[in-house]
Amino acid sequence: MNNNDRLIRLRYALDIKDLDMVEIFKLGDKEVTIEEVQQMLAKSNNSQPEADEEAYKEKEYMKKCDNVTLEAFLNGLIIYKRGRQEAKPGETKKHKSMIKNDRSINNVLLKKVKIALSLTSEDMLDILDEAGVYISNSELSAVLRKEGQRNYKECGDRYARNFLKGLALRYRD
């Protein structure tokens, strides 16, 4: 699952319109146009089958959504849903990237969606349960930990995909 897939699934699950997506990106300090959003969501019409399957997969979307763009969207989603957090006196604005590598994307996605939608761990377990995935509270806790901590566990595409599927079942029905 690539970042474009994650963005499409999240957009579908939360029923976010194109104009709202532009606003969310702006809240996340990323300027994009409606056309760029639509290009990130649209697959390219590449009718010529290529010999190299990996090269074909890279050209699947008209505009690639990189890690910085996805994280800007997730940060904007938090502000869009919960409002901007006021800085405490004497505190400088820290905007450190949480996505360190391609393996941590799903963990960051789950954490930031949890924050944006004000979900508890029980809510997340229920959402995964609705999608047919059963994990324990300690497994979920390991996935939500900061990378580098002792019990940190990498979140695979299966959990992220099913979490987004469960969100769609909960928020669209």
C-alpha positions in Angstrom: 0.0 0.0 0.0 1.5 3.4 -1.0 0.8 6.9 0.3 -1.7 7.6 -2.4 -3.7 4.5 -1.4 -3.6 5.6 2.2 -4.8 9.0 1.3 -7.7 7.7 -0.9 -8.8 5.2 1.8 -8.8 7.9 4.5 -10.6 10.3 2.3 -13.3 7.7 1.5 -13.6 6.6 5.1 -14.1 10.1 6.4 -16.1 11.3 3.4 -13.8 14.3 2.8 -14.5 16.5 -0.3 -11.8 17.9 -2.6 -12.1 21.5 -1.3 -11.9 20.2 2.3 -8.7 18.3 1.4 -7.1 21.5 0.0 -8.0 23.2 3.3 -6.6 20.3 5.4 -3.3 20.4 3.4 -3.2 24.1 4.0 -3.7 23.6 7.8 -0.8 21.1 7.6 1.4 23.8 6.0 1.3 22.4 2.5 -0.1 24.4 -0.3 -1.9 22.3 -2.9 -4.5 23.0 -5.5 -7.7 21.1 -6.2 -6.1 19.8 -9.4 -3.1 18.5 -7.5 -5.4 16.7 -5.0 -7.3 15.2 -7.8 -4.1 14.0 -9.4 -3.0 12.4 -6.2 -6.3 10.5 -6.1 -6.5 9.6 -9.8 -4.8 6.6 -11.4 -3.0 7.4 -14.6 -4.4 5.9 -17.8 -1.3 4.0 -18.7 -2.6 1.6 -21.4 0.8 0.3 -22.5 1.8 -2.7 -20.3 5.4 -2.3 -19.3 7.9 -5.1 -19.0 9.0 -4.0 -15.6 6.1 -4.5 -13.1 7.8 -2.2 -10.4 8.1 0.7 -12.9 4.4 0.3 -13.7 3.4 0.5 -10.1 5.4 3.7 -9.6 3.4 5.4 -12.4 0.1 4.2 -11.1 -1.0 7.6 -9.9 -0.9 10.9 -11.8 0.9 12.6 -8.9 2.8 10.7 -6.2 2.0 11.5 -2.6 5.4 11.4 -0.7 5.9 11.0 3.0 6.1 14.8 3.7 2.8 15.4 1.8 1.0 12.6 3.7 2.3 13.8 7.0 1.2 17.4 6.2 -2.3 16.0 5.4 -2.4 14.1 8.7 -1.3 17.1 10.7 -3.8 19.2 8.9 -6.5 16.6 9.6 -5.8 16.9 13.4 -6.2 20.7 13.2 -9.3 20.4 11.0 -11.0 18.1 13.3 -9.9 19.4 16.7 -8.7 23.0 16.2 -5.3 24.5 16.4 -3.5 23.9 19.7 -2.3 27.1 21.3 1.4 27.2 22.1 2.2 27.4 25.8 4.1 30.4 27.1 7.8 30.2 26.3 7.3 27.1 24.0 8.6 27.4 20.5 6.7 25.9 17.6 8.1 22.4 17.0 7.2 20.7 13.8 9.3 17.6 13.7 8.5 14.9 11.2 7.3 11.7 12.7 7.7 9.6 9.5 11.3 8.5 9.7 11.2 5.9 7.0 8.8 4.0 4.8 8.3 1.3 7.5 6.9 3.7 10.1 4.2 5.3 7.9 1.4 3.0 9.0 2.2 3.6 12.7 2.1 7.4 12.3 -1.1 7.1 10.3 -2.8 5.2 13.1 -1.5 7.6 15.8 -2.6 10.8 14.0 -6.0 9.5 12.9 -6.5 8.4 16.6 -5.7 11.9 17.7 -7.7 13.7 14.9 -10.9 11.7 15.7 -10.4 11.6 19.5 -10.5 7.8 19.5 -9.6 5.8 22.5 -7.8 2.5 22.3 -11.1 0.7 22.8 -12.6 2.6 19.9 -9.6 1.5 17.7 -10.0 -2.1 18.8 -13.7 -1.9 17.9 -13.0 -0.4 14.5 -10.5 -3.2 13.8 -13.0 -5.7 15.1 -15.7 -4.4 12.7 -13.2 -5.0 9.8 -12.6 -8.6 11.0 -9.2 -8.1 12.6 -8.8 -9.1 16.2 -5.7 -7.8 18.1 -5.1 -7.4 21.8 -4.8 -4.2 23.6 -1.1 -4.7 24.2 -0.5 -5.3 20.5 -2.3 -2.0 19.7 -0.3 -0.3 22.4 3.0 -1.6 20.8 1.9 -0.2 17.4 1.1 3.2 18.9 4.4 3.5 20.8 7.2 5.9 19.6 9.7 4.3 17.3 12.7 3.2 19.2 11.0 2.4 22.4 11.4 -1.1 23.9 8.1 -2.6 22.9 7.6 -0.7 19.7 6.1 -2.9 16.9 5.9 -2.0 13.3 2.4 -1.7 11.9 2.0 -3.7 8.7 -0.2 -2.8 5.7 -2.8 -5.4 6.7 -3.6 -3.6 10.0 -3.6 -0.1 8.4 -5.8 -1.3 5.5 -8.3 -2.9 7.8 -8.3 0.0 10.2 -9.2 2.3 7.3 -11.8 -0.2 6.2 -13.3 -0.2 9.7 -13.3 3.6 9.7 -15.3 3.5 6.5 -17.8 1.1 8.0 -18.2 3.2 11.1 -18.3 6.7 9.5 -20.1 6.0 6.2 -22.9 3.8 7.4 
